[in-house]
């Protein structure tokens, strides 16, 4: 199983729109409506500008299966927000998300040298926020009635990790990934493929 993250390109536009509107992804996003082609084109243009955001296509054995991103990259305060999704349900439970998590954390703390990374996850998406905790994130908040989905206000879990937490978390994550057969050399190569 080879998991890589490559920078998002304009060619990925139609695929990502289909993912964003799919039953596998849409229920876990903050937005609730079907995203139109026009809305998506504006989103894609902003995503490709870079600036305070980075987007990657998650590939499994060379095939796109999801999207990972950093947003609100704030150099002055040395922090960023992140999220990812796997659009192909067949990839779930295979360790793909764990590799993505490891690569993004490595990129944030070792390449960008930021001090803080945080994320928000709908409380009912327990598998994801538990994965984050398993990688060393600390649950820092419960945002009550934070977003409205299907006419119901939903709670959101806020999680964060500091650069000081990363060395110990990295060792534990590497040990877990290697126990599952993930090669450290392949992780290093995948990290290099994420760009600067």
Buried (B, 14 or more C-beta within 10 A) or exposed (E): EEBBBBBBEEEBBEEBBEBBBBEBBBEBBEEEEEBEEEBBEEBBEEBBEEEEBBBBBBBBEEEBBBBBBBBEBEEEEBBBBBBBBBBBEEBBEBBBBBBBBBBBBBBBBEEBEBBBBBBBBBBBBEEBBBBBEBBBBEBEEEEEEBBEBEEEEBEBBBBBBBBEBBEEBBEEBBEBBEEEEBEEEBBEEBBEBBEE
